[in-house]
Amino acid sequence: MVGRNNKTVERILSLKHKKNAIILAHNYQPGEIQDIADFVGDSLDLSQQAAETQADIIVFCGVHFMAETASILCPDKKILLPDANAGCPMANMITAESLREKKKEYPNAIVICYVNSSADVKAESDVCCTSANAINVVQKLADSRKIIFVPDQYLGHYVSTKTNKNLILWPGFCPTHMRIQPQGIAKLKQNYPEAKVIIHPECRPEVIALADEVLSTSGMIKFAQKTQVRDIVVGTEIGIIYRLKKENPGKRFIPASKQAVCPNMKRITLEKVIGALEELSPEIVVPREISLKARAAVDKMLEIGRSD
């Protein structure tokens, strides 16, 4: 098995060099995919890395909306998603058409769109946000207009508790984060009394209430590097624990729930990466009209961040 994997990795490295490609892997990807990646991170950070590279081809090991975001930010590059069926259930809980109907109900509202959404939905939004900057984005839009927040109701609820903003929440959610239960956290706090509990804001409010820190995946990576605490309960998709252990060998990371597995994030394999590089497919292309509108929402978010 080890020999086969070594040959597989060698083949990937050879194809990368030949095709002038780089590989991006989300924090939730399997360990063997993270190990071959040029960059590992959250979805927006990876897309920004893609925009800065001189590579012609981006192999995005994540889910569909992430590859779309890379296409939006890198219209001159070929974006490959090794498994075309790697989707996101939460992103699929809203469509551009349904968002347009909601906008008709609140014609003067600002639409803030979590990046975990399709390009079509981003194109119907005024500004995007990430789980790391959602509070800042909402605070900066400090006028009297109503705010429609899509698609994650739990991230939106968390933001509303930190901003005193009355957000109009779309009833979307992440099925993986919903598997993290408060009773499981409470039991782990008993078993590891010295542990710190870090929770992703896509979790339900009763889980967030038990957190020592509420953090995005990038925030969790930074927290683990800086804290002196040895035991950390991690409340997000368990794929991130591979990276946390790799970068912090002296610490122990305990999954808040072993059920917090996103099957779509596990669809990509080394063999599928080889197939994508050999065939230059499946390619993700966002139509220009949609891409330009979606890019405006992403750029607005980045502009708000630069104004700090």
Secondary structure, 3 states (H helix, E strand, C coil): CHHHHHHHHHHHHHHHHHHCEEEEEECCCCHHHHHHCCEEECHHHHHHHHHHCCCCEEEEECCHHHHHHHHHHCCCCEEECCCCCCCCCCHHHCCHHHHHHHHHHCCCCEEEEECCCCHHHHHCCCEEECCCCHHHHHHHCCCCCCEEEECEHHHHHHHHHHHCCCEEECCECCHHHHCCCHHHHHHHHHHCCCCEEEECCCCCHHHHCCCCEECCHHHHHHHHHHCCCCEEEEECCCCHHHHHHHHCCCCEEEECCCCCCCHHHHCCCHHHHHHHHHHCCCECCCCHHHHHHHHHHHHHHHHHHHCC
